[in-house]
Amino acid sequence: MNMTMTFEDFQGAFLLFSGIVVIWSIYTSHHSENKYIQTINCFWLGLMAFTVLFYVVFSLNVY
C-alpha cells in the first residue's frame, strides 16, 4: 500500500481545512458567548497542524 502523500493531496486537505476555519471564524464572530468556542478553535488549528505534519512525514520516500 502506497502511503505517500502528494503535494496535491496536501493542497486539497489544507484548502478544505482552511475553508472550514474561515466558515468557523465567521460563525464564532456571531456566537462568541459560547464557552466551547476556544476548544473547537484549538481542534481546527490542531487538525491543520496535523495535516502539515502528515504531509511532511508521509511525503518522504523512506522504505
PDBQT receptor file of N, H, CA, C and O in Angstrom, charges set to zero:
ATOM      1  N   MET A   1       0.841  -1.177   0.000  1.00  0.00    +0.000 N 
ATOM      2  CA  MET A   1       0.000   0.000   0.000  1.00  0.00    +0.000 C 
ATOM      3  C   MET A   1       0.888   1.242   0.000  1.00  0.00    +0.000 C 
ATOM      4  O   MET A   1       1.814   1.353   0.803  1.00  0.00    +0.000 OA
ATOM      5  N   ASN A   2       0.603   2.158  -0.892  1.00  0.00    +0.000 N 
ATOM      6  H   ASN A   2      -0.150   2.068  -1.544  1.00  0.00    +0.000 HD
ATOM      7  CA  ASN A   2       1.391   3.378  -1.025  1.00  0.00    +0.000 C 
ATOM      8  C   ASN A   2       0.870   4.431  -0.056  1.00  0.00    +0.000 C 
ATOM      9  O   ASN A   2      -0.260   4.902  -0.181  1.00  0.00    +0.000 OA
ATOM     10  N   MET A   3       1.713   4.796   0.915  1.00  0.00    +0.000 N 
ATOM     11  H   MET A   3       2.631   4.413   1.016  1.00  0.00    +0.000 HD
ATOM     12  CA  MET A   3       1.293   5.764   1.929  1.00  0.00    +0.000 C 
ATOM     13  C   MET A   3       1.878   7.149   1.698  1.00  0.00    +0.000 C 
ATOM     14  O   MET A   3       1.815   8.000   2.585  1.00  0.00    +0.000 OA
ATOM     15  N   THR A   4       2.452   7.390   0.511  1.00  0.00    +0.000 N 
ATOM     16  H   THR A   4       2.504   6.698  -0.210  1.00  0.00    +0.000 HD
ATOM     17  CA  THR A   4       2.997   8.720   0.270  1.00  0.00    +0.000 C 
ATOM     18  C   THR A   4       1.864   9.702   0.006  1.00  0.00    +0.000 C 
ATOM     19  O   THR A   4       0.887   9.390  -0.674  1.00  0.00    +0.000 OA
ATOM     20  N   MET A   5       2.021  10.873   0.553  1.00  0.00    +0.000 N 
ATOM     21  H   MET A   5       2.815  11.127   1.105  1.00  0.00    +0.000 HD
ATOM     22  CA  MET A   5       1.035  11.928   0.370  1.00  0.00    +0.000 C 
ATOM     23  C   MET A   5       1.620  12.926  -0.617  1.00  0.00    +0.000 C 
ATOM     24  O   MET A   5       2.662  13.526  -0.353  1.00  0.00    +0.000 OA
ATOM     25  N   THR A   6       0.966  13.103  -1.731  1.00  0.00    +0.000 N 
ATOM     26  H   THR A   6       0.119  12.616  -1.945  1.00  0.00    +0.000 HD
ATOM     27  CA  THR A   6       1.473  14.018  -2.743  1.00  0.00    +0.000 C 
ATOM     28  C   THR A   6       1.164  15.457  -2.352  1.00  0.00    +0.000 C 
ATOM     29  O   THR A   6       0.364  15.714  -1.452  1.00  0.00    +0.000 OA
ATOM     30  N   PHE A   7       1.803  16.379  -3.035  1.00  0.00    +0.000 N 
ATOM     31  H   PHE A   7       2.453  16.171  -3.766  1.00  0.00    +0.000 HD
ATOM     32  CA  PHE A   7       1.549  17.791  -2.767  1.00  0.00    +0.000 C 
ATOM     33  C   PHE A   7       0.105  18.144  -3.095  1.00  0.00    +0.000 C 
ATOM     34  O   PHE A   7      -0.491  18.989  -2.427  1.00  0.00    +0.000 OA
ATOM     35  N   GLU A   8      -0.465  17.509  -4.116  1.00  0.00    +0.000 N 
ATOM     36  H   GLU A   8       0.019  16.823  -4.659  1.00  0.00    +0.000 HD
ATOM     37  CA  GLU A   8      -1.866  17.769  -4.471  1.00  0.00    +0.000 C 
ATOM     38  C   GLU A   8      -2.798  17.303  -3.354  1.00  0.00    +0.000 C 
ATOM     39  O   GLU A   8      -3.792  17.966  -3.058  1.00  0.00    +0.000 OA
ATOM     40  N   ASP A   9      -2.479  16.160  -2.728  1.00  0.00    +0.000 N 
ATOM     41  H   ASP A   9      -1.671  15.622  -2.968  1.00  0.00    +0.000 HD
ATOM     42  CA  ASP A   9      -3.266  15.694  -1.582  1.00  0.00    +0.000 C 
ATOM     43  C   ASP A   9      -3.184  16.692  -0.436  1.00  0.00    +0.000 C 
ATOM     44  O   ASP A   9      -4.190  17.044   0.178  1.00  0.00    +0.000 OA
ATOM     45  N   PHE A  10      -1.964  17.138  -0.163  1.00  0.00    +0.000 N 
ATOM     46  H   PHE A  10      -1.146  16.851  -0.662  1.00  0.00    +0.000 HD
ATOM     47  CA  PHE A  10      -1.765  18.108   0.905  1.00  0.00    +0.000 C 
ATOM     48  C   PHE A  10      -2.508  19.403   0.615  1.00  0.00    +0.000 C 
ATOM     49  O   PHE A  10      -3.158  19.974   1.490  1.00  0.00    +0.000 OA
ATOM     50  N   GLN A  11      -2.399  19.854  -0.625  1.00  0.00    +0.000 N 
ATOM     51  H   GLN A  11      -1.871  19.390  -1.336  1.00  0.00    +0.000 HD
ATOM     52  CA  GLN A  11      -3.040  21.115  -1.000  1.00  0.00    +0.000 C 
ATOM     53  C   GLN A  11      -4.560  21.009  -0.865  1.00  0.00    +0.000 C 
ATOM     54  O   GLN A  11      -5.201  21.939  -0.375  1.00  0.00    +0.000 OA
ATOM     55  N   GLY A  12      -5.131  19.902  -1.287  1.00  0.00    +0.000 N 
ATOM     56  H   GLY A  12      -4.610  19.147  -1.684  1.00  0.00    +0.000 HD
ATOM     57  CA  GLY A  12      -6.572  19.713  -1.161  1.00  0.00    +0.000 C 
ATOM     58  C   GLY A  12      -7.021  19.671   0.284  1.00  0.00    +0.000 C 
ATOM     59  O   GLY A  12      -8.016  20.300   0.648  1.00  0.00    +0.000 OA
ATOM     60  N   ALA A  13      -6.289  18.929   1.117  1.00  0.00    +0.000 N 
ATOM     61  H   ALA A  13      -5.481  18.418   0.822  1.00  0.00    +0.000 HD
ATOM     62  CA  ALA A  13      -6.642  18.846   2.534  1.00  0.00    +0.000 C 
ATOM     63  C   ALA A  13      -6.479  20.197   3.211  1.00  0.00    +0.000 C 
ATOM     64  O   ALA A  13      -7.315  20.594   4.023  1.00  0.00    +0.000 OA
ATOM     65  N   PHE A  14      -5.408  20.904   2.881  1.00  0.00    +0.000 N 
ATOM     66  H   PHE A  14      -4.729  20.582   2.221  1.00  0.00    +0.000 HD
ATOM     67  CA  PHE A  14      -5.172  22.204   3.505  1.00  0.00    +0.000 C 
ATOM     68  C   PHE A  14      -6.230  23.217   3.087  1.00  0.00    +0.000 C 
ATOM     69  O   PHE A  14      -6.683  24.014   3.909  1.00  0.00    +0.000 OA
ATOM     70  N   LEU A  15      -6.626  23.196   1.826  1.00  0.00    +0.000 N 
ATOM     71  H   LEU A  15      -6.259  22.549   1.157  1.00  0.00    +0.000 HD
ATOM     72  CA  LEU A  15      -7.688  24.102   1.369  1.00  0.00    +0.000 C 
ATOM     73  C   LEU A  15      -9.017  23.773   2.034  1.00  0.00    +0.000 C 
ATOM     74  O   LEU A  15      -9.774  24.675   2.391  1.00  0.00    +0.000 OA
ATOM     75  N   LEU A  16      -9.304  22.483   2.201  1.00  0.00    +0.000 N 
ATOM     76  H   LEU A  16      -8.689  21.750   1.910  1.00  0.00    +0.000 HD
ATOM     77  CA  LEU A  16     -10.535  22.079   2.881  1.00  0.00    +0.000 C 
ATOM     78  C   LEU A  16     -10.550  22.592   4.315  1.00  0.00    +0.000 C 
ATOM     79  O   LEU A  16     -11.530  23.196   4.751  1.00  0.00    +0.000 OA
ATOM     80  N   PHE A  17      -9.458  22.350   5.053  1.00  0.00    +0.000 N 
ATOM     81  H   PHE A  17      -8.663  21.860   4.699  1.00  0.00    +0.000 HD
ATOM     82  CA  PHE A  17      -9.406  22.792   6.439  1.00  0.00    +0.000 C 
ATOM     83  C   PHE A  17      -9.378  24.311   6.544  1.00  0.00    +0.000 C 
ATOM     84  O   PHE A  17      -9.944  24.875   7.481  1.00  0.00    +0.000 OA
ATOM     85  N   SER A  18      -8.733  24.978   5.602  1.00  0.00    +0.000 N 
ATOM     86  H   SER A  18      -8.274  24.520   4.840  1.00  0.00    +0.000 HD
ATOM     87  CA  SER A  18      -8.726  26.441   5.611  1.00  0.00    +0.000 C 
ATOM     88  C   SER A  18     -10.127  26.993   5.383  1.00  0.00    +0.000 C 
ATOM     89  O   SER A  18     -10.529  27.960   6.030  1.00  0.00    +0.000 OA
ATOM     90  N   GLY A  19     -10.864  26.385   4.471  1.00  0.00    +0.000 N 
ATOM     91  H   GLY A  19     -10.537  25.599   3.945  1.00  0.00    +0.000 HD
ATOM     92  CA  GLY A  19     -12.252  26.792   4.239  1.00  0.00    +0.000 C 
ATOM     93  C   GLY A  19     -13.113  26.589   5.464  1.00  0.00    +0.000 C 
ATOM     94  O   GLY A  19     -13.941  27.435   5.801  1.00  0.00    +0.000 OA
ATOM     95  N   ILE A  20     -12.914  25.453   6.135  1.00  0.00    +0.000 N 
ATOM     96  H   ILE A  20     -12.241  24.766   5.860  1.00  0.00    +0.000 HD
ATOM     97  CA  ILE A  20     -13.672  25.185   7.360  1.00  0.00    +0.000 C 
ATOM     98  C   ILE A  20     -13.334  26.218   8.426  1.00  0.00    +0.000 C 
ATOM     99  O   ILE A  20     -14.224  26.688   9.135  1.00  0.00    +0.000 OA
ATOM    100  N   VAL A  21     -12.060  26.577   8.548  1.00  0.00    +0.000 N 
ATOM    101  H   VAL A  21     -11.337  26.195   7.972  1.00  0.00    +0.000 HD
ATOM    102  CA  VAL A  21     -11.655  27.566   9.549  1.00  0.00    +0.000 C 
ATOM    103  C   VAL A  21     -12.249  28.933   9.236  1.00  0.00    +0.000 C 
ATOM    104  O   VAL A  21     -12.660  29.646  10.152  1.00  0.00    +0.000 OA
ATOM    105  N   VAL A  22     -12.301  29.311   7.974  1.00  0.00    +0.000 N 
ATOM    106  H   VAL A  22     -11.967  28.733   7.230  1.00  0.00    +0.000 HD
ATOM    107  CA  VAL A  22     -12.899  30.601   7.602  1.00  0.00    +0.000 C 
ATOM    108  C   VAL A  22     -14.383  30.608   7.952  1.00  0.00    +0.000 C 
ATOM    109  O   VAL A  22     -14.880  31.568   8.540  1.00  0.00    +0.000 OA
ATOM    110  N   ILE A  23     -15.085  29.548   7.595  1.00  0.00    +0.000 N 
ATOM    111  H   ILE A  23     -14.682  28.768   7.117  1.00  0.00    +0.000 HD
ATOM    112  CA  ILE A  23     -16.513  29.459   7.929  1.00  0.00    +0.000 C 
ATOM    113  C   ILE A  23     -16.702  29.474   9.441  1.00  0.00    +0.000 C 
ATOM    114  O   ILE A  23     -17.601  30.142   9.952  1.00  0.00    +0.000 OA
ATOM    115  N   TRP A  24     -15.849  28.733  10.159  1.00  0.00    +0.000 N 
ATOM    116  H   TRP A  24     -15.119  28.190   9.744  1.00  0.00    +0.000 HD
ATOM    117  CA  TRP A  24     -15.958  28.676  11.613  1.00  0.00    +0.000 C 
ATOM    118  C   TRP A  24     -15.661  30.036  12.239  1.00  0.00    +0.000 C 
ATOM    119  O   TRP A  24     -16.308  30.409  13.217  1.00  0.00    +0.000 OA
ATOM    120  N   SER A  25     -14.697  30.789  11.698  1.00  0.00    +0.000 N 
ATOM    121  H   SER A  25     -14.171  30.486  10.903  1.00  0.00    +0.000 HD
ATOM    122  CA  SER A  25     -14.393  32.101  12.266  1.00  0.00    +0.000 C 
ATOM    123  C   SER A  25     -15.545  33.073  12.054  1.00  0.00    +0.000 C 
ATOM    124  O   SER A  25     -15.801  33.928  12.901  1.00  0.00    +0.000 OA
ATOM    125  N   ILE A  26     -16.239  32.948  10.932  1.00  0.00    +0.000 N 
ATOM    126  H   ILE A  26     -16.032  32.254  10.243  1.00  0.00    +0.000 HD
ATOM    127  CA  ILE A  26     -17.432  33.775  10.711  1.00  0.00    +0.000 C 
ATOM    128  C   ILE A  26     -18.507  33.413  11.725  1.00  0.00    +0.000 C 
ATOM    129  O   ILE A  26     -19.178  34.290  12.269  1.00  0.00    +0.000 OA
ATOM    130  N   TYR A  27     -18.668  32.113  11.978  1.00  0.00    +0.000 N 
ATOM    131  H   TYR A  27     -18.123  31.401  11.536  1.00  0.00    +0.000 HD
ATOM    132  CA  TYR A  27     -19.653  31.664  12.967  1.00  0.00    +0.000 C 
ATOM    133  C   TYR A  27     -19.296  32.182  14.359  1.00  0.00    +0.000 C 
ATOM    134  O   TYR A  27     -20.165  32.675  15.079  1.00  0.00    +0.000 OA
ATOM    135  N   THR A  28     -18.012  32.073  14.744  1.00  0.00    +0.000 N 
ATOM    136  H   THR A  28     -17.306  31.673  14.160  1.00  0.00    +0.000 HD
ATOM    137  CA  THR A  28     -17.628  32.486  16.093  1.00  0.00    +0.000 C 
ATOM    138  C   THR A  28     -17.742  33.987  16.295  1.00  0.00    +0.000 C 
ATOM    139  O   THR A  28     -17.930  34.443  17.423  1.00  0.00    +0.000 OA
ATOM    140  N   SER A  29     -17.633  34.761  15.230  1.00  0.00    +0.000 N 
ATOM    141  H   SER A  29     -17.480  34.391  14.314  1.00  0.00    +0.000 HD
ATOM    142  CA  SER A  29     -17.769  36.204  15.393  1.00  0.00    +0.000 C 
ATOM    143  C   SER A  29     -19.195  36.591  15.767  1.00  0.00    +0.000 C 
ATOM    144  O   SER A  29     -19.425  37.665  16.323  1.00  0.00    +0.000 OA
ATOM    145  N   HIS A  30     -20.157  35.714  15.461  1.00  0.00    +0.000 N 
ATOM    146  H   HIS A  30     -19.970  34.842  15.009  1.00  0.00    +0.000 HD
ATOM    147  CA  HIS A  30     -21.554  35.986  15.804  1.00  0.00    +0.000 C 
ATOM    148  C   HIS A  30     -22.011  35.244  17.057  1.00  0.00    +0.000 C 
ATOM    149  O   HIS A  30     -23.069  35.560  17.601  1.00  0.00    +0.000 OA
ATOM    150  N   HIS A  31     -21.236  34.263  17.526  1.00  0.00    +0.000 N 
ATOM    151  H   HIS A  31     -20.377  34.007  17.084  1.00  0.00    +0.000 HD
ATOM    152  CA  HIS A  31     -21.629  33.457  18.679  1.00  0.00    +0.000 C 
ATOM    153  C   HIS A  31     -20.489  33.380  19.688  1.00  0.00    +0.000 C 
ATOM    154  O   HIS A  31     -20.171  32.295  20.175  1.00  0.00    +0.000 OA
ATOM    155  N   SER A  32     -19.880  34.495  20.004  1.00  0.00    +0.000 N 
ATOM    156  H   SER A  32     -20.139  35.377  19.608  1.00  0.00    +0.000 HD
ATOM    157  CA  SER A  32     -18.709  34.498  20.879  1.00  0.00    +0.000 C 
ATOM    158  C   SER A  32     -19.047  34.182  22.334  1.00  0.00    +0.000 C 
ATOM    159  O   SER A  32     -18.136  33.964  23.132  1.00  0.00    +0.000 OA
ATOM    160  N   GLU A  33     -20.321  34.152  22.701  1.00  0.00    +0.000 N 
ATOM    161  H   GLU A  33     -21.062  34.329  22.052  1.00  0.00    +0.000 HD
ATOM    162  CA  GLU A  33     -20.687  33.853  24.085  1.00  0.00    +0.000 C 
ATOM    163  C   GLU A  33     -20.633  32.358  24.392  1.00  0.00    +0.000 C 
ATOM    164  O   GLU A  33     -20.752  31.963  25.552  1.00  0.00    +0.000 OA
ATOM    165  N   ASN A  34     -20.456  31.526  23.371  1.00  0.00    +0.000 N 
ATOM    166  H   ASN A  34     -20.359  31.847  22.429  1.00  0.00    +0.000 HD
ATOM    167  CA  ASN A  34     -20.388  30.080  23.558  1.00  0.00    +0.000 C 
ATOM    168  C   ASN A  34     -19.091  29.721  24.277  1.00  0.00    +0.000 C 
ATOM    169  O   ASN A  34     -18.011  30.127  23.847  1.00  0.00    +0.000 OA
ATOM    170  N   LYS A  35     -19.189  28.960  25.371  1.00  0.00    +0.000 N 
ATOM    171  H   LYS A  35     -20.066  28.630  25.720  1.00  0.00    +0.000 HD
ATOM    172  CA  LYS A  35     -17.999  28.645  26.165  1.00  0.00    +0.000 C 
ATOM    173  C   LYS A  35     -17.116  27.579  25.533  1.00  0.00    +0.000 C 
ATOM    174  O   LYS A  35     -15.997  27.365  26.000  1.00  0.00    +0.000 OA
ATOM    175  N   TYR A  36     -17.581  26.904  24.487  1.00  0.00    +0.000 N 
ATOM    176  H   TYR A  36     -18.490  27.078  24.108  1.00  0.00    +0.000 HD
ATOM    177  CA  TYR A  36     -16.791  25.855  23.838  1.00  0.00    +0.000 C 
ATOM    178  C   TYR A  36     -16.031  26.348  22.605  1.00  0.00    +0.000 C 
ATOM    179  O   TYR A  36     -15.350  25.563  21.945  1.00  0.00    +0.000 OA
ATOM    180  N   ILE A  37     -16.140  27.631  22.291  1.00  0.00    +0.000 N 
ATOM    181  H   ILE A  37     -16.693  28.269  22.826  1.00  0.00    +0.000 HD
ATOM    182  CA  ILE A  37     -15.519  28.177  21.083  1.00  0.00    +0.000 C 
ATOM    183  C   ILE A  37     -14.008  27.972  21.094  1.00  0.00    +0.000 C 
ATOM    184  O   ILE A  37     -13.438  27.558  20.084  1.00  0.00    +0.000 OA
ATOM    185  N   GLN A  38     -13.356  28.251  22.206  1.00  0.00    +0.000 N 
ATOM    186  H   GLN A  38     -13.818  28.587  23.027  1.00  0.00    +0.000 HD
ATOM    187  CA  GLN A  38     -11.898  28.135  22.261  1.00  0.00    +0.000 C 
ATOM    188  C   GLN A  38     -11.451  26.691  22.055  1.00  0.00    +0.000 C 
ATOM    189  O   GLN A  38     -10.453  26.443  21.378  1.00  0.00    +0.000 OA
ATOM    190  N   THR A  39     -12.173  25.747  22.626  1.00  0.00    +0.000 N 
ATOM    191  H   THR A  39     -12.983  25.948  23.176  1.00  0.00    +0.000 HD
ATOM    192  CA  THR A  39     -11.825  24.335  22.461  1.00  0.00    +0.000 C 
ATOM    193  C   THR A  39     -11.946  23.909  21.011  1.00  0.00    +0.000 C 
ATOM    194  O   THR A  39     -11.072  23.213  20.495  1.00  0.00    +0.000 OA
ATOM    195  N   ILE A  40     -13.008  24.312  20.355  1.00  0.00    +0.000 N 
ATOM    196  H   ILE A  40     -13.718  24.877  20.775  1.00  0.00    +0.000 HD
ATOM    197  CA  ILE A  40     -13.220  23.914  18.966  1.00  0.00    +0.000 C 
ATOM    198  C   ILE A  40     -12.219  24.615  18.053  1.00  0.00    +0.000 C 
ATOM    199  O   ILE A  40     -11.753  24.019  17.082  1.00  0.00    +0.000 OA
ATOM    200  N   ASN A  41     -11.882  25.864  18.344  1.00  0.00    +0.000 N 
ATOM    201  H   ASN A  41     -12.261  26.349  19.133  1.00  0.00    +0.000 HD
ATOM    202  CA  ASN A  41     -10.855  26.560  17.559  1.00  0.00    +0.000 C 
ATOM    203  C   ASN A  41      -9.511  25.846  17.671  1.00  0.00    +0.000 C 
ATOM    204  O   ASN A  41      -8.799  25.700  16.677  1.00  0.00    +0.000 OA
ATOM    205  N   CYS A  42      -9.166  25.403  18.870  1.00  0.00    +0.000 N 
ATOM    206  H   CYS A  42      -9.744  25.522  19.677  1.00  0.00    +0.000 HD
ATOM    207  CA  CYS A  42      -7.918  24.660  19.052  1.00  0.00    +0.000 C 
ATOM    208  C   CYS A  42      -7.956  23.354  18.268  1.00  0.00    +0.000 C 
ATOM    209  O   CYS A  42      -6.939  22.924  17.724  1.00  0.00    +0.000 OA
ATOM    210  N   PHE A  43      -9.123  22.725  18.208  1.00  0.00    +0.000 N 
ATOM    211  H   PHE A  43      -9.949  23.074  18.650  1.00  0.00    +0.000 HD
ATOM    212  CA  PHE A  43      -9.256  21.486  17.444  1.00  0.00    +0.000 C 
ATOM    213  C   PHE A  43      -8.958  21.721  15.969  1.00  0.00    +0.000 C 
ATOM    214  O   PHE A  43      -8.204  20.959  15.365  1.00  0.00    +0.000 OA
ATOM    215  N   TRP A  44      -9.541  22.771  15.377  1.00  0.00    +0.000 N 
ATOM    216  H   TRP A  44     -10.153  23.390  15.868  1.00  0.00    +0.000 HD
ATOM    217  CA  TRP A  44      -9.324  23.033  13.954  1.00  0.00    +0.000 C 
ATOM    218  C   TRP A  44      -7.877  23.394  13.675  1.00  0.00    +0.000 C 
ATOM    219  O   TRP A  44      -7.308  22.938  12.683  1.00  0.00    +0.000 OA
ATOM    220  N   LEU A  45      -7.272  24.207  14.533  1.00  0.00    +0.000 N 
ATOM    221  H   LEU A  45      -7.734  24.578  15.339  1.00  0.00    +0.000 HD
ATOM    222  CA  LEU A  45      -5.866  24.559  14.333  1.00  0.00    +0.000 C 
ATOM    223  C   LEU A  45      -4.969  23.336  14.481  1.00  0.00    +0.000 C 
ATOM    224  O   LEU A  45      -4.000  23.176  13.739  1.00  0.00    +0.000 OA
ATOM    225  N   GLY A  46      -5.292  22.481  15.435  1.00  0.00    +0.000 N 
ATOM    226  H   GLY A  46      -6.079  22.611  16.038  1.00  0.00    +0.000 HD
ATOM    227  CA  GLY A  46      -4.536  21.243  15.603  1.00  0.00    +0.000 C 
ATOM    228  C   GLY A  46      -4.685  20.318  14.413  1.00  0.00    +0.000 C 
ATOM    229  O   GLY A  46      -3.731  19.649  14.016  1.00  0.00    +0.000 OA
ATOM    230  N   LEU A  47      -5.884  20.277  13.841  1.00  0.00    +0.000 N 
ATOM    231  H   LEU A  47      -6.659  20.821  14.164  1.00  0.00    +0.000 HD
ATOM    232  CA  LEU A  47      -6.119  19.446  12.665  1.00  0.00    +0.000 C 
ATOM    233  C   LEU A  47      -5.303  19.940  11.478  1.00  0.00    +0.000 C 
ATOM    234  O   LEU A  47      -4.772  19.136  10.711  1.00  0.00    +0.000 OA
ATOM    235  N   MET A  48      -5.201  21.242  11.324  1.00  0.00    +0.000 N 
ATOM    236  H   MET A  48      -5.632  21.895  11.947  1.00  0.00    +0.000 HD
ATOM    237  CA  MET A  48      -4.389  21.790  10.238  1.00  0.00    +0.000 C 
ATOM    238  C   MET A  48      -2.905  21.488  10.466  1.00  0.00    +0.000 C 
ATOM    239  O   MET A  48      -2.190  21.147   9.524  1.00  0.00    +0.000 OA
ATOM    240  N   ALA A  49      -2.444  21.611  11.707  1.00  0.00    +0.000 N 
ATOM    241  H   ALA A  49      -3.025  21.888  12.473  1.00  0.00    +0.000 HD
ATOM    242  CA  ALA A  49      -1.044  21.295  12.010  1.00  0.00    +0.000 C 
ATOM    243  C   ALA A  49      -0.765  19.815  11.768  1.00  0.00    +0.000 C 
ATOM    244  O   ALA A  49       0.294  19.459  11.251  1.00  0.00    +0.000 OA
ATOM    245  N   PHE A  50      -1.709  18.953  12.140  1.00  0.00    +0.000 N 
ATOM    246  H   PHE A  50      -2.569  19.242  12.560  1.00  0.00    +0.000 HD
ATOM    247  CA  PHE A  50      -1.553  17.522  11.901  1.00  0.00    +0.000 C 
ATOM    248  C   PHE A  50      -1.464  17.223  10.408  1.00  0.00    +0.000 C 
ATOM    249  O   PHE A  50      -0.688  16.363   9.994  1.00  0.00    +0.000 OA
ATOM    250  N   THR A  51      -2.250  17.924   9.602  1.00  0.00    +0.000 N 
ATOM    251  H   THR A  51      -2.881  18.623   9.938  1.00  0.00    +0.000 HD
ATOM    252  CA  THR A  51      -2.206  17.725   8.151  1.00  0.00    +0.000 C 
ATOM    253  C   THR A  51      -0.833  18.081   7.598  1.00  0.00    +0.000 C 
ATOM    254  O   THR A  51      -0.296  17.368   6.750  1.00  0.00    +0.000 OA
ATOM    255  N   VAL A  52      -0.267  19.180   8.076  1.00  0.00    +0.000 N 
ATOM    256  H   VAL A  52      -0.703  19.760   8.764  1.00  0.00    +0.000 HD
ATOM    257  CA  VAL A  52       1.068  19.576   7.620  1.00  0.00    +0.000 C 
ATOM    258  C   VAL A  52       2.097  18.529   8.035  1.00  0.00    +0.000 C 
ATOM    259  O   VAL A  52       2.938  18.134   7.228  1.00  0.00    +0.000 OA
ATOM    260  N   LEU A  53       2.036  18.077   9.288  1.00  0.00    +0.000 N 
ATOM    261  H   LEU A  53       1.353  18.397   9.943  1.00  0.00    +0.000 HD
ATOM    262  CA  LEU A  53       2.985  17.065   9.748  1.00  0.00    +0.000 C 
ATOM    263  C   LEU A  53       2.799  15.747   9.006  1.00  0.00    +0.000 C 
ATOM    264  O   LEU A  53       3.777  15.069   8.691  1.00  0.00    +0.000 OA
ATOM    265  N   PHE A  54       1.548  15.379   8.723  1.00  0.00    +0.000 N 
ATOM    266  H   PHE A  54       0.754  15.929   8.979  1.00  0.00    +0.000 HD
ATOM    267  CA  PHE A  54       1.267  14.158   7.973  1.00  0.00    +0.000 C 
ATOM    268  C   PHE A  54       1.896  14.242   6.591  1.00  0.00    +0.000 C 
ATOM    269  O   PHE A  54       2.473  13.270   6.104  1.00  0.00    +0.000 OA
ATOM    270  N   TYR A  55       1.783  15.398   5.968  1.00  0.00    +0.000 N 
ATOM    271  H   TYR A  55       1.314  16.188   6.365  1.00  0.00    +0.000 HD
ATOM    272  CA  TYR A  55       2.391  15.590   4.647  1.00  0.00    +0.000 C 
ATOM    273  C   TYR A  55       3.907  15.460   4.724  1.00  0.00    +0.000 C 
ATOM    274  O   TYR A  55       4.520  14.788   3.895  1.00  0.00    +0.000 OA
ATOM    275  N   VAL A  56       4.506  16.098   5.713  1.00  0.00    +0.000 N 
ATOM    276  H   VAL A  56       4.008  16.644   6.387  1.00  0.00    +0.000 HD
ATOM    277  CA  VAL A  56       5.962  16.064   5.834  1.00  0.00    +0.000 C 
ATOM    278  C   VAL A  56       6.447  14.635   6.059  1.00  0.00    +0.000 C 
ATOM    279  O   VAL A  56       7.406  14.199   5.423  1.00  0.00    +0.000 OA
ATOM    280  N   VAL A  57       5.796  13.910   6.951  1.00  0.00    +0.000 N 
ATOM    281  H   VAL A  57       5.016  14.264   7.468  1.00  0.00    +0.000 HD
ATOM    282  CA  VAL A  57       6.239  12.553   7.276  1.00  0.00    +0.000 C 
ATOM    283  C   VAL A  57       6.011  11.601   6.113  1.00  0.00    +0.000 C 
ATOM    284  O   VAL A  57       6.919  10.854   5.746  1.00  0.00    +0.000 OA
ATOM    285  N   PHE A  58       4.824  11.611   5.527  1.00  0.00    +0.000 N 
ATOM    286  H   PHE A  58       4.087  12.218   5.825  1.00  0.00    +0.000 HD
ATOM    287  CA  PHE A  58       4.494  10.621   4.511  1.00  0.00    +0.000 C 
ATOM    288  C   PHE A  58       4.900  11.030   3.098  1.00  0.00    +0.000 C 
ATOM    289  O   PHE A  58       4.697  10.268   2.153  1.00  0.00    +0.000 OA
ATOM    290  N   SER A  59       5.466  12.216   2.947  1.00  0.00    +0.000 N 
ATOM    291  H   SER A  59       5.630  12.835   3.715  1.00  0.00    +0.000 HD
ATOM    292  CA  SER A  59       5.973  12.571   1.624  1.00  0.00    +0.000 C 
ATOM    293  C   SER A  59       7.417  12.119   1.452  1.00  0.00    +0.000 C 
ATOM    294  O   SER A  59       7.954  12.147   0.344  1.00  0.00    +0.000 OA
ATOM    295  N   LEU A  60       8.042  11.705   2.546  1.00  0.00    +0.000 N 
ATOM    296  H   LEU A  60       7.606  11.683   3.445  1.00  0.00    +0.000 HD
ATOM    297  CA  LEU A  60       9.401  11.176   2.461  1.00  0.00    +0.000 C 
ATOM    298  C   LEU A  60       9.340   9.768   1.882  1.00  0.00    +0.000 C 
ATOM    299  O   LEU A  60       8.518   8.954   2.304  1.00  0.00    +0.000 OA
ATOM    300  N   ASN A  61      10.183   9.489   0.945  1.00  0.00    +0.000 N 
ATOM    301  H   ASN A  61      10.851  10.150   0.603  1.00  0.00    +0.000 HD
ATOM    302  CA  ASN A  61      10.192   8.167   0.315  1.00  0.00    +0.000 C 
ATOM    303  C   ASN A  61      11.214   7.269   1.000  1.00  0.00    +0.000 C 
ATOM    304  O   ASN A  61      12.202   6.862   0.390  1.00  0.00    +0.000 OA
ATOM    305  N   VAL A  62      10.971   6.963   2.262  1.00  0.00    +0.000 N 
ATOM    306  H   VAL A  62      10.168   7.293   2.758  1.00  0.00    +0.000 HD
ATOM    307  CA  VAL A  62      11.852   6.090   3.030  1.00  0.00    +0.000 C 
ATOM    308  C   VAL A  62      11.160   4.740   3.151  1.00  0.00    +0.000 C 
ATOM    309  O   VAL A  62      10.046   4.640   3.666  1.00  0.00    +0.000 OA
ATOM    310  N   TYR A  63      11.826   3.724   2.676  1.00  0.00    +0.000 N 
ATOM    311  H   TYR A  63      12.731   3.805   2.258  1.00  0.00    +0.000 HD
ATOM    312  CA  TYR A  63      11.214   2.385   2.711  1.00  0.00    +0.000 C 
ATOM    313  C   TYR A  63      12.070   1.446   3.523  1.00  0.00    +0.000 C 
ATOM    314  O   TYR A  63      11.729   0.273   3.672  1.00  0.00    +0.000 OA
TER     315      TYR A  63
